[in-house]
Amino acid sequence: MLEPGMSPADEQCVDSLLAAVVADPETPRRVQTFYDPARPSWLVRSDPFVMHYAFDPQADEVTFLNLFRRR
């Protein structure tokens, strides 16, 4: 469980979002952040969540940085 009291529907939404990012980290749905220009990171949304992640195409590695939930 990611968060106490998280509903099964929310857990499924987060699981689906994680799977989608891993399957296609360069999705056209992503929006670039500008926190650190030396290490680009991205935001992708699946309501009510926004996931912040970095992708290293040379290593083919996704790093999940944050998960935000709209209240």
PDB file of N, CA, C and O in Angstrom:
ATOM      1  N   MET A   1       0.850  -1.182   0.000  1.00  0.00           N
ATOM      2  CA  MET A   1       0.000   0.000   0.000  1.00  0.00           C
ATOM      3  C   MET A   1       0.891   1.240   0.000  1.00  0.00           C
ATOM      4  O   MET A   1       1.852   1.332   0.764  1.00  0.00           O
ATOM      5  N   LEU A   2       0.563   2.163  -0.848  1.00  0.00           N
ATOM      6  CA  LEU A   2       1.339   3.390  -0.943  1.00  0.00           C
ATOM      7  C   LEU A   2       0.997   4.385   0.159  1.00  0.00           C
ATOM      8  O   LEU A   2       1.870   5.090   0.665  1.00  0.00           O
ATOM      9  N   GLU A   3      -0.262   4.433   0.519  1.00  0.00           N
ATOM     10  CA  GLU A   3      -0.727   5.425   1.482  1.00  0.00           C
ATOM     11  C   GLU A   3      -1.852   4.798   2.295  1.00  0.00           C
ATOM     12  O   GLU A   3      -2.754   4.182   1.726  1.00  0.00           O
ATOM     13  N   PRO A   4      -1.813   4.947   3.621  1.00  0.00           N
ATOM     14  CA  PRO A   4      -2.907   4.388   4.423  1.00  0.00           C
ATOM     15  C   PRO A   4      -4.255   4.954   3.963  1.00  0.00           C
ATOM     16  O   PRO A   4      -4.386   6.151   3.710  1.00  0.00           O
ATOM     17  N   GLY A   5      -5.227   4.092   3.863  1.00  0.00           N
ATOM     18  CA  GLY A   5      -6.554   4.533   3.468  1.00  0.00           C
ATOM     19  C   GLY A   5      -6.740   4.691   1.973  1.00  0.00           C
ATOM     20  O   GLY A   5      -7.788   5.153   1.521  1.00  0.00           O
ATOM     21  N   MET A   6      -5.741   4.313   1.208  1.00  0.00           N
ATOM     22  CA  MET A   6      -5.856   4.424  -0.244  1.00  0.00           C
ATOM     23  C   MET A   6      -6.845   3.368  -0.741  1.00  0.00           C
ATOM     24  O   MET A   6      -6.769   2.201  -0.356  1.00  0.00           O
ATOM     25  N   SER A   7      -7.754   3.785  -1.583  1.00  0.00           N
ATOM     26  CA  SER A   7      -8.785   2.862  -2.066  1.00  0.00           C
ATOM     27  C   SER A   7      -8.191   1.876  -3.080  1.00  0.00           C
ATOM     28  O   SER A   7      -7.168   2.165  -3.699  1.00  0.00           O
ATOM     29  N   PRO A   8      -8.827   0.724  -3.247  1.00  0.00           N
ATOM     30  CA  PRO A   8      -8.371  -0.218  -4.275  1.00  0.00           C
ATOM     31  C   PRO A   8      -8.373   0.410  -5.676  1.00  0.00           C
ATOM     32  O   PRO A   8      -7.504   0.100  -6.491  1.00  0.00           O
ATOM     33  N   ALA A   9      -9.329   1.277  -5.955  1.00  0.00           N
ATOM     34  CA  ALA A   9      -9.372   1.948  -7.268  1.00  0.00           C
ATOM     35  C   ALA A   9      -8.156   2.854  -7.452  1.00  0.00           C
ATOM     36  O   ALA A   9      -7.577   2.905  -8.536  1.00  0.00           O
ATOM     37  N   ASP A  10      -7.769   3.571  -6.391  1.00  0.00           N
ATOM     38  CA  ASP A  10      -6.584   4.430  -6.474  1.00  0.00           C
ATOM     39  C   ASP A  10      -5.324   3.595  -6.637  1.00  0.00           C
ATOM     40  O   ASP A  10      -4.434   3.962  -7.405  1.00  0.00           O
ATOM     41  N   GLU A  11      -5.237   2.473  -5.920  1.00  0.00           N
ATOM     42  CA  GLU A  11      -4.088   1.589  -6.068  1.00  0.00           C
ATOM     43  C   GLU A  11      -3.981   1.085  -7.505  1.00  0.00           C
ATOM     44  O   GLU A  11      -2.886   1.017  -8.064  1.00  0.00           O
ATOM     45  N   GLN A  12      -5.100   0.737  -8.091  1.00  0.00           N
ATOM     46  CA  GLN A  12      -5.114   0.264  -9.479  1.00  0.00           C
ATOM     47  C   GLN A  12      -4.677   1.373 -10.434  1.00  0.00           C
ATOM     48  O   GLN A  12      -3.950   1.122 -11.395  1.00  0.00           O
ATOM     49  N   CYS A  13      -5.120   2.589 -10.167  1.00  0.00           N
ATOM     50  CA  CYS A  13      -4.744   3.732 -11.001  1.00  0.00           C
ATOM     51  C   CYS A  13      -3.234   3.960 -10.949  1.00  0.00           C
ATOM     52  O   CYS A  13      -2.604   4.175 -11.984  1.00  0.00           O
ATOM     53  N   VAL A  14      -2.653   3.914  -9.754  1.00  0.00           N
ATOM     54  CA  VAL A  14      -1.211   4.112  -9.605  1.00  0.00           C
ATOM     55  C   VAL A  14      -0.453   2.966 -10.275  1.00  0.00           C
ATOM     56  O   VAL A  14       0.532   3.202 -10.975  1.00  0.00           O
ATOM     57  N   ASP A  15      -0.903   1.731 -10.064  1.00  0.00           N
ATOM     58  CA  ASP A  15      -0.256   0.581 -10.705  1.00  0.00           C
ATOM     59  C   ASP A  15      -0.278   0.714 -12.226  1.00  0.00           C
ATOM     60  O   ASP A  15       0.720   0.438 -12.892  1.00  0.00           O
ATOM     61  N   SER A  16      -1.405   1.132 -12.766  1.00  0.00           N
ATOM     62  CA  SER A  16      -1.530   1.308 -14.216  1.00  0.00           C
ATOM     63  C   SER A  16      -0.620   2.418 -14.721  1.00  0.00           C
ATOM     64  O   SER A  16      -0.008   2.295 -15.782  1.00  0.00           O
ATOM     65  N   LEU A  17      -0.536   3.495 -13.960  1.00  0.00           N
ATOM     66  CA  LEU A  17       0.329   4.612 -14.344  1.00  0.00           C
ATOM     67  C   LEU A  17       1.795   4.191 -14.309  1.00  0.00           C
ATOM     68  O   LEU A  17       2.553   4.520 -15.221  1.00  0.00           O
ATOM     69  N   LEU A  18       2.199   3.471 -13.271  1.00  0.00           N
ATOM     70  CA  LEU A  18       3.573   2.961 -13.198  1.00  0.00           C
ATOM     71  C   LEU A  18       3.884   2.071 -14.403  1.00  0.00           C
ATOM     72  O   LEU A  18       4.926   2.218 -15.040  1.00  0.00           O
ATOM     73  N   ALA A  19       2.986   1.164 -14.701  1.00  0.00           N
ATOM     74  CA  ALA A  19       3.186   0.246 -15.829  1.00  0.00           C
ATOM     75  C   ALA A  19       3.275   1.000 -17.149  1.00  0.00           C
ATOM     76  O   ALA A  19       4.095   0.664 -18.003  1.00  0.00           O
ATOM     77  N   ALA A  20       2.437   2.016 -17.318  1.00  0.00           N
ATOM     78  CA  ALA A  20       2.443   2.797 -18.558  1.00  0.00           C
ATOM     79  C   ALA A  20       3.756   3.555 -18.728  1.00  0.00           C
ATOM     80  O   ALA A  20       4.293   3.624 -19.833  1.00  0.00           O
ATOM     81  N   VAL A  21       4.276   4.123 -17.642  1.00  0.00           N
ATOM     82  CA  VAL A  21       5.537   4.870 -17.719  1.00  0.00           C
ATOM     83  C   VAL A  21       6.697   3.923 -18.018  1.00  0.00           C
ATOM     84  O   VAL A  21       7.568   4.246 -18.826  1.00  0.00           O
ATOM     85  N   VAL A  22       6.715   2.769 -17.379  1.00  0.00           N
ATOM     86  CA  VAL A  22       7.785   1.799 -17.639  1.00  0.00           C
ATOM     87  C   VAL A  22       7.722   1.303 -19.084  1.00  0.00           C
ATOM     88  O   VAL A  22       8.758   1.136 -19.729  1.00  0.00           O
ATOM     89  N   ALA A  23       6.518   1.069 -19.589  1.00  0.00           N
ATOM     90  CA  ALA A  23       6.355   0.573 -20.956  1.00  0.00           C
ATOM     91  C   ALA A  23       6.737   1.615 -22.006  1.00  0.00           C
ATOM     92  O   ALA A  23       7.260   1.268 -23.065  1.00  0.00           O
ATOM     93  N   ASP A  24       6.477   2.895 -21.713  1.00  0.00           N
ATOM     94  CA  ASP A  24       6.766   3.958 -22.678  1.00  0.00           C
ATOM     95  C   ASP A  24       7.138   5.240 -21.952  1.00  0.00           C
ATOM     96  O   ASP A  24       6.316   6.150 -21.850  1.00  0.00           O
ATOM     97  N   PRO A  25       8.379   5.327 -21.438  1.00  0.00           N
ATOM     98  CA  PRO A  25       8.778   6.518 -20.684  1.00  0.00           C
ATOM     99  C   PRO A  25       8.848   7.788 -21.530  1.00  0.00           C
ATOM    100  O   PRO A  25       8.896   8.893 -20.989  1.00  0.00           O
ATOM    101  N   GLU A  26       8.852   7.636 -22.838  1.00  0.00           N
ATOM    102  CA  GLU A  26       8.897   8.803 -23.712  1.00  0.00           C
ATOM    103  C   GLU A  26       7.525   9.101 -24.315  1.00  0.00           C
ATOM    104  O   GLU A  26       7.424   9.641 -25.417  1.00  0.00           O
ATOM    105  N   THR A  27       6.490   8.750 -23.594  1.00  0.00           N
ATOM    106  CA  THR A  27       5.118   8.964 -24.046  1.00  0.00           C
ATOM    107  C   THR A  27       4.881  10.423 -24.428  1.00  0.00           C
ATOM    108  O   THR A  27       5.428  11.322 -23.790  1.00  0.00           O
ATOM    109  N   PRO A  28       4.083  10.668 -25.446  1.00  0.00           N
ATOM    110  CA  PRO A  28       3.766  12.055 -25.801  1.00  0.00           C
ATOM    111  C   PRO A  28       2.904  12.761 -24.744  1.00  0.00           C
ATOM    112  O   PRO A  28       2.732  13.979 -24.791  1.00  0.00           O
ATOM    113  N   ARG A  29       2.366  11.992 -23.795  1.00  0.00           N
ATOM    114  CA  ARG A  29       1.554  12.584 -22.717  1.00  0.00           C
ATOM    115  C   ARG A  29       2.402  13.271 -21.648  1.00  0.00           C
ATOM    116  O   ARG A  29       1.864  14.005 -20.820  1.00  0.00           O
ATOM    117  N   ARG A  30       3.693  13.053 -21.652  1.00  0.00           N
ATOM    118  CA  ARG A  30       4.554  13.610 -20.599  1.00  0.00           C
ATOM    119  C   ARG A  30       4.795  15.096 -20.829  1.00  0.00           C
ATOM    120  O   ARG A  30       4.693  15.598 -21.948  1.00  0.00           O
ATOM    121  N   VAL A  31       5.117  15.780 -19.742  1.00  0.00           N
ATOM    122  CA  VAL A  31       5.443  17.208 -19.779  1.00  0.00           C
ATOM    123  C   VAL A  31       6.783  17.367 -19.070  1.00  0.00           C
ATOM    124  O   VAL A  31       6.964  16.880 -17.954  1.00  0.00           O
ATOM    125  N   GLN A  32       7.712  18.043 -19.715  1.00  0.00           N
ATOM    126  CA  GLN A  32       9.034  18.199 -19.119  1.00  0.00           C
ATOM    127  C   GLN A  32       8.994  19.166 -17.944  1.00  0.00           C
ATOM    128  O   GLN A  32       8.308  20.187 -17.986  1.00  0.00           O
ATOM    129  N   THR A  33       9.739  18.827 -16.895  1.00  0.00           N
ATOM    130  CA  THR A  33       9.937  19.748 -15.778  1.00  0.00           C
ATOM    131  C   THR A  33      11.291  20.416 -15.995  1.00  0.00           C
ATOM    132  O   THR A  33      12.080  19.974 -16.831  1.00  0.00           O
ATOM    133  N   PHE A  34      11.549  21.448 -15.266  1.00  0.00           N
ATOM    134  CA  PHE A  34      12.806  22.156 -15.427  1.00  0.00           C
ATOM    135  C   PHE A  34      13.489  22.336 -14.075  1.00  0.00           C
ATOM    136  O   PHE A  34      14.119  23.361 -13.812  1.00  0.00           O
ATOM    137  N   TYR A  35      13.350  21.307 -13.211  1.00  0.00           N
ATOM    138  CA  TYR A  35      13.980  21.354 -11.889  1.00  0.00           C
ATOM    139  C   TYR A  35      15.496  21.324 -11.990  1.00  0.00           C
ATOM    140  O   TYR A  35      16.181  22.067 -11.288  1.00  0.00           O
ATOM    141  N   ASP A  36      16.023  20.473 -12.859  1.00  0.00           N
ATOM    142  CA  ASP A  36      17.466  20.317 -13.013  1.00  0.00           C
ATOM    143  C   ASP A  36      17.768  20.088 -14.497  1.00  0.00           C
ATOM    144  O   ASP A  36      17.623  18.968 -14.988  1.00  0.00           O
ATOM    145  N   PRO A  37      18.184  21.130 -15.209  1.00  0.00           N
ATOM    146  CA  PRO A  37      18.434  20.988 -16.646  1.00  0.00           C
ATOM    147  C   PRO A  37      19.488  19.924 -16.977  1.00  0.00           C
ATOM    148  O   PRO A  37      19.488  19.381 -18.082  1.00  0.00           O
ATOM    149  N   ALA A  38      20.371  19.626 -16.043  1.00  0.00           N
ATOM    150  CA  ALA A  38      21.392  18.613 -16.284  1.00  0.00           C
ATOM    151  C   ALA A  38      20.813  17.197 -16.226  1.00  0.00           C
ATOM    152  O   ALA A  38      21.395  16.257 -16.768  1.00  0.00           O
ATOM    153  N   ARG A  39      19.677  17.058 -15.574  1.00  0.00           N
ATOM    154  CA  ARG A  39      19.011  15.754 -15.487  1.00  0.00           C
ATOM    155  C   ARG A  39      17.520  15.960 -15.726  1.00  0.00           C
ATOM    156  O   ARG A  39      16.769  16.158 -14.771  1.00  0.00           O
ATOM    157  N   PRO A  40      17.083  15.917 -16.966  1.00  0.00           N
ATOM    158  CA  PRO A  40      15.675  16.176 -17.276  1.00  0.00           C
ATOM    159  C   PRO A  40      14.744  15.205 -16.550  1.00  0.00           C
ATOM    160  O   PRO A  40      15.066  14.036 -16.337  1.00  0.00           O
ATOM    161  N   SER A  41      13.604  15.724 -16.189  1.00  0.00           N
ATOM    162  CA  SER A  41      12.573  14.891 -15.576  1.00  0.00           C
ATOM    163  C   SER A  41      11.234  15.272 -16.176  1.00  0.00           C
ATOM    164  O   SER A  41      11.099  16.298 -16.842  1.00  0.00           O
ATOM    165  N   TRP A  42      10.240  14.418 -15.924  1.00  0.00           N
ATOM    166  CA  TRP A  42       8.966  14.539 -16.607  1.00  0.00           C
ATOM    167  C   TRP A  42       7.803  14.358 -15.651  1.00  0.00           C
ATOM    168  O   TRP A  42       7.940  13.734 -14.599  1.00  0.00           O
ATOM    169  N   LEU A  43       6.667  14.905 -16.022  1.00  0.00           N
ATOM    170  CA  LEU A  43       5.410  14.689 -15.315  1.00  0.00           C
ATOM    171  C   LEU A  43       4.441  14.018 -16.270  1.00  0.00           C
ATOM    172  O   LEU A  43       4.378  14.352 -17.453  1.00  0.00           O
ATOM    173  N   VAL A  44       3.686  13.064 -15.737  1.00  0.00           N
ATOM    174  CA  VAL A  44       2.618  12.439 -16.510  1.00  0.00           C
ATOM    175  C   VAL A  44       1.432  12.281 -15.567  1.00  0.00           C
ATOM    176  O   VAL A  44       1.597  11.963 -14.389  1.00  0.00           O
ATOM    177  N   ARG A  45       0.239  12.508 -16.100  1.00  0.00           N
ATOM    178  CA  ARG A  45      -0.964  12.531 -15.259  1.00  0.00           C
ATOM    179  C   ARG A  45      -1.914  11.399 -15.617  1.00  0.00           C
ATOM    180  O   ARG A  45      -2.111  11.055 -16.783  1.00  0.00           O
ATOM    181  N   SER A  46      -2.485  10.845 -14.577  1.00  0.00           N
ATOM    182  CA  SER A  46      -3.615   9.935 -14.678  1.00  0.00           C
ATOM    183  C   SER A  46      -4.485  10.279 -13.480  1.00  0.00           C
ATOM    184  O   SER A  46      -4.243   9.819 -12.364  1.00  0.00           O
ATOM    185  N   ASP A  47      -5.480  11.077 -13.725  1.00  0.00           N
ATOM    186  CA  ASP A  47      -6.283  11.659 -12.650  1.00  0.00           C
ATOM    187  C   ASP A  47      -6.731  10.612 -11.645  1.00  0.00           C
ATOM    188  O   ASP A  47      -7.245   9.570 -12.052  1.00  0.00           O
ATOM    189  N   PRO A  48      -6.560  10.843 -10.361  1.00  0.00           N
ATOM    190  CA  PRO A  48      -6.173  12.072  -9.675  1.00  0.00           C
ATOM    191  C   PRO A  48      -4.684  12.181  -9.367  1.00  0.00           C
ATOM    192  O   PRO A  48      -4.303  12.957  -8.491  1.00  0.00           O
ATOM    193  N   PHE A  49      -3.832  11.429 -10.057  1.00  0.00           N
ATOM    194  CA  PHE A  49      -2.408  11.390  -9.741  1.00  0.00           C
ATOM    195  C   PHE A  49      -1.561  12.050 -10.824  1.00  0.00           C
ATOM    196  O   PHE A  49      -1.914  12.066 -12.003  1.00  0.00           O
ATOM    197  N   VAL A  50      -0.422  12.597 -10.374  1.00  0.00           N
ATOM    198  CA  VAL A  50       0.620  13.095 -11.268  1.00  0.00           C
ATOM    199  C   VAL A  50       1.920  12.445 -10.804  1.00  0.00           C
ATOM    200  O   VAL A  50       2.286  12.530  -9.632  1.00  0.00           O
ATOM    201  N   MET A  51       2.604  11.801 -11.730  1.00  0.00           N
ATOM    202  CA  MET A  51       3.861  11.130 -11.413  1.00  0.00           C
ATOM    203  C   MET A  51       5.019  11.933 -11.978  1.00  0.00           C
ATOM    204  O   MET A  51       4.975  12.398 -13.116  1.00  0.00           O
ATOM    205  N   HIS A  52       6.053  12.089 -11.167  1.00  0.00           N
ATOM    206  CA  HIS A  52       7.273  12.791 -11.550  1.00  0.00           C
ATOM    207  C   HIS A  52       8.366  11.735 -11.681  1.00  0.00           C
ATOM    208  O   HIS A  52       8.618  10.983 -10.740  1.00  0.00           O
ATOM    209  N   TYR A  53       9.008  11.676 -12.834  1.00  0.00           N
ATOM    210  CA  TYR A  53      10.028  10.653 -13.053  1.00  0.00           C
ATOM    211  C   TYR A  53      11.140  11.169 -13.954  1.00  0.00           C
ATOM    212  O   TYR A  53      10.981  12.160 -14.666  1.00  0.00           O
ATOM    213  N   ALA A  54      12.263  10.475 -13.904  1.00  0.00           N
ATOM    214  CA  ALA A  54      13.389  10.752 -14.801  1.00  0.00           C
ATOM    215  C   ALA A  54      13.601   9.517 -15.665  1.00  0.00           C
ATOM    216  O   ALA A  54      13.328   8.394 -15.240  1.00  0.00           O
ATOM    217  N   PHE A  55      14.086   9.735 -16.874  1.00  0.00           N
ATOM    218  CA  PHE A  55      14.357   8.629 -17.783  1.00  0.00           C
ATOM    219  C   PHE A  55      15.727   8.823 -18.403  1.00  0.00           C
ATOM    220  O   PHE A  55      16.022   9.871 -18.978  1.00  0.00           O
ATOM    221  N   ASP A  56      16.557   7.803 -18.278  1.00  0.00           N
ATOM    222  CA  ASP A  56      17.877   7.802 -18.895  1.00  0.00           C
ATOM    223  C   ASP A  56      17.821   6.859 -20.095  1.00  0.00           C
ATOM    224  O   ASP A  56      17.875   5.642 -19.922  1.00  0.00           O
ATOM    225  N   PRO A  57      17.715   7.402 -21.312  1.00  0.00           N
ATOM    226  CA  PRO A  57      17.568   6.535 -22.482  1.00  0.00           C
ATOM    227  C   PRO A  57      18.807   5.682 -22.761  1.00  0.00           C
ATOM    228  O   PRO A  57      18.686   4.587 -23.310  1.00  0.00           O
ATOM    229  N   GLN A  58      19.982   6.161 -22.394  1.00  0.00           N
ATOM    230  CA  GLN A  58      21.199   5.377 -22.636  1.00  0.00           C
ATOM    231  C   GLN A  58      21.233   4.132 -21.755  1.00  0.00           C
ATOM    232  O   GLN A  58      21.674   3.072 -22.197  1.00  0.00           O
ATOM    233  N   ALA A  59      20.772   4.254 -20.518  1.00  0.00           N
ATOM    234  CA  ALA A  59      20.736   3.111 -19.600  1.00  0.00           C
ATOM    235  C   ALA A  59      19.400   2.378 -19.664  1.00  0.00           C
ATOM    236  O   ALA A  59      19.239   1.310 -19.074  1.00  0.00           O
ATOM    237  N   ASP A  60      18.436   2.964 -20.392  1.00  0.00           N
ATOM    238  CA  ASP A  60      17.068   2.432 -20.450  1.00  0.00           C
ATOM    239  C   ASP A  60      16.527   2.238 -19.037  1.00  0.00           C
ATOM    240  O   ASP A  60      16.048   1.166 -18.670  1.00  0.00           O
ATOM    241  N   GLU A  61      16.623   3.334 -18.246  1.00  0.00           N
ATOM    242  CA  GLU A  61      16.271   3.278 -16.827  1.00  0.00           C
ATOM    243  C   GLU A  61      15.304   4.400 -16.455  1.00  0.00           C
ATOM    244  O   GLU A  61      15.530   5.568 -16.772  1.00  0.00           O
ATOM    245  N   VAL A  62      14.225   4.020 -15.778  1.00  0.00           N
ATOM    246  CA  VAL A  62      13.245   4.977 -15.274  1.00  0.00           C
ATOM    247  C   VAL A  62      13.434   5.095 -13.771  1.00  0.00           C
ATOM    248  O   VAL A  62      13.526   4.086 -13.071  1.00  0.00           O
ATOM    249  N   THR A  63      13.491   6.325 -13.272  1.00  0.00           N
ATOM    250  CA  THR A  63      13.576   6.577 -11.836  1.00  0.00           C
ATOM    251  C   THR A  63      12.343   7.366 -11.427  1.00  0.00           C
ATOM    252  O   THR A  63      12.113   8.474 -11.913  1.00  0.00           O
ATOM    253  N   PHE A  64      11.554   6.791 -10.533  1.00  0.00           N
ATOM    254  CA  PHE A  64      10.369   7.480 -10.046  1.00  0.00           C
ATOM    255  C   PHE A  64      10.772   8.405  -8.913  1.00  0.00           C
ATOM    256  O   PHE A  64      11.402   7.982  -7.944  1.00  0.00           O
ATOM    257  N   LEU A  65      10.400   9.681  -9.042  1.00  0.00           N
ATOM    258  CA  LEU A  65      10.838  10.694  -8.090  1.00  0.00           C
ATOM    259  C   LEU A  65       9.753  11.085  -7.098  1.00  0.00           C
ATOM    260  O   LEU A  65      10.019  11.172  -5.900  1.00  0.00           O
ATOM    261  N   ASN A  66       8.539  11.321  -7.573  1.00  0.00           N
ATOM    262  CA  ASN A  66       7.440  11.748  -6.708  1.00  0.00           C
ATOM    263  C   ASN A  66       6.107  11.288  -7.277  1.00  0.00           C
ATOM    264  O   ASN A  66       5.959  11.056  -8.476  1.00  0.00           O
ATOM    265  N   LEU A  67       5.164  11.169  -6.389  1.00  0.00           N
ATOM    266  CA  LEU A  67       3.786  10.907  -6.779  1.00  0.00           C
ATOM    267  C   LEU A  67       2.915  11.923  -6.070  1.00  0.00           C
ATOM    268  O   LEU A  67       2.928  12.016  -4.843  1.00  0.00           O
ATOM    269  N   PHE A  68       2.159  12.683  -6.843  1.00  0.00           N
ATOM    270  CA  PHE A  68       1.287  13.723  -6.302  1.00  0.00           C
ATOM    271  C   PHE A  68      -0.157  13.304  -6.508  1.00  0.00           C
ATOM    272  O   PHE A  68      -0.497  12.653  -7.496  1.00  0.00           O
ATOM    273  N   ARG A  69      -0.991  13.683  -5.568  1.00  0.00           N
ATOM    274  CA  ARG A  69      -2.420  13.373  -5.668  1.00  0.00           C
ATOM    275  C   ARG A  69      -3.227  14.656  -5.537  1.00  0.00           C
ATOM    276  O   ARG A  69      -3.039  15.435  -4.603  1.00  0.00           O
ATOM    277  N   ARG A  70      -4.123  14.858  -6.484  1.00  0.00           N
ATOM    278  CA  ARG A  70      -5.022  16.011  -6.424  1.00  0.00           C
ATOM    279  C   ARG A  70      -6.067  15.734  -5.355  1.00  0.00           C
ATOM    280  O   ARG A  70      -6.636  14.643  -5.313  1.00  0.00           O
ATOM    281  N   ARG A  71      -6.314  16.675  -4.522  1.00  0.00           N
ATOM    282  CA  ARG A  71      -7.308  16.524  -3.440  1.00  0.00           C
ATOM    283  C   ARG A  71      -8.556  17.280  -3.775  1.00  0.00           C
ATOM    284  O   ARG A  71      -9.508  17.278  -2.994  1.00  0.00           O
TER     285      ARG A  71
END
